Amino acid sequence: MSKKKKVNAAILIIGNEILSGRTQDKNVAFISNWLNLNCGISVQEVRIIPDIEKNIVKNIRLLSSKFDYVFTTGGIGPTHDDITAKSIAKAFKVNYGYHKEAYKILEDYYGKEKFNDGRKKMAKMPLNAKLIYNPSSAAPGFITKNVFSLPGVPSILNSMIENCKRYLVK
């Protein structure tokens, strides 16, 4: 009788603000608990890395090959240091740019006048990504291969997590 291998995951926290201590991480406990209790998925590794493209690319490649799922938090917002989406596209060698569906969601949410460059940036991601819908602030997270990219803001991440469930195999 073979024992079934439990589905596993890693969490990659991306952000200088966590490493400097300016911001305290609240996402690891929340994601780990949610995956374990709601999905039967065990988190086996957590890493916190800076907003440096080569670090993100290297960690995405390694963790995505080692674990069934990888959950990233941080680096998908409107600011200059939000480079997670571009780094993930680079890690998987896929095209990066304005995701049509994400662009439309954000344009509808903000309206044409208030849809500025910073907000448009949140629609830039790997073009083949599946979207993770965001009931809080419209800006979607996304899934590339087995990597789920979520925002770093805990209240927004918490509101989106259930929208990951349909993509997970227990």
N, C-alpha and C positions, 0 to 999 in steps of 0.2 A: 504494500500500500504506500503510495508516494504522498508525501506531505506537500500541499500546495504552498508555493512561495508567496509570502505576503507582498502585496504591491507596495513599493516604496517611493519616497520623494526626498528631495533636498530643497532647502530654502536659501536663496541668494539675496541678501539685503544689499542694495546698492546706494551708497550715498556718503559723501564726506561729512555731512551733518551728524550722522550716527557715529562715525569713527572719532569725531572731535569731541563728542559728548554733548554738543549743543542740543541734540534731539535724542530722546530716549526711544528705543525700539519698543513698539507694542504689538508688532505684527507677528513675530515668531510664535509666541504663545497662542495667539488667536488662530493662525493658520494651522499649526500643529494639532491643536485641539479639534478644530473643525475637520481636518483630514482624517484624524483617528476616529473620532466619534461618529461623524456623518458618512464617511466614505470607506472606513476600514483600511486606510492607507497610513503606513507608518513613516514618519519623518526620521531619516537616518543621518542627515548632515545639515548643518547650518553654517553659512559663511557670511561675513560682512566685508565688503570690498569698497574701495573708493570709486569716484566717478572718473575712471581712467579707461579709455576704450580698450587698450590691449589687455587689461586685467579682466574686463567684462567678457571680451571675446574668448579668452583662454578659459575662464571659469564656466562659461556657457557650454563650450565644446566638451570640456571634461565632465561636468555634472550631467549634461544631457545624455552622454554615452554611458554613464555609470548608474543612473537612476531611471525609474519608470517615468517620473515627472519631476520637473523643476519649477518652483514658484519663485519669481523675482518680485521684489518690491522696490519702488523708487526709480527715478530717472525717466519717467514717461510724461512729465508735465511740460509747461510752456517755457521754462527758463533755459538759458544758454548751457547750463551744466547737465541738462536732461538729455543724456546720450544713450540710454539703454536701448531704445528701439533701433537706432542706427547700428549699434554694436551687435545686437542680436541678428540683424540682417547680414552683417559682415561675418559673424560666427558661422552661419549656415549657408553663406554665399548665395543669398537670395536678393531679389530686387527690393529697393527701399524707395519710398516716396509717399505721395498722398494716397491713402487707401480710400477709394471712392465712397464706400458705405460710411466709413468713419467721418469723412469730410462732410457728407450730407447731414449726418446726425448732429455734428457740431455747428454747421451753418444754420440748421433749423433751430437749434437750441439758442444760439446767440443772436441770430438775425444778421442779415448781410452787413449792416452798418457796424455792429460791434464785433464782427468776426475778424479780429486783427491777426497779425503774423504770429504772435505768441499762441493764440488759440488754434490757428491753423496748424502749427507745429504738432499739436496733439493728435492730428490726423495722419501724421507721417509715421510709417511703420513698415515692416516687411509687407510687400504688396499681396502676398499669398496668405496672410494671417487671417485666422478666424477671430471675430470680435467677442469680447466679454463685455456685455452691456452694463452700463453704469446708471443706476436709478438716482444717484445723488447729484452729479455734476455733468452728466452727459458724456464726458470724455471717456471713450472705451479703453479697456485693457485689451490685450490680444494674446493669441496663442500661435506659436510657431513651432511646428513639430511637437515635441513633448514639453515645451517651455511655456508657462503661463505667466504673462507679464502684467503685474498689478501696480496701482499707484502706491506711494509710500504713506500717504495720509490715512491713518488708521480708520477714521469714520467712513471714508469713501471706500477703502478696501473692504471693510466689514459689510457694507451695503451691496458689494458686487460679488462676494465669494460664492453665494448660492448659484450664480450664473455660470460657474465653472463646472458644476456637478455633472451636467449632461455630457461633458467631454471626458470624464474620468471613467476608467474601467477598474472595477474593484477586484 
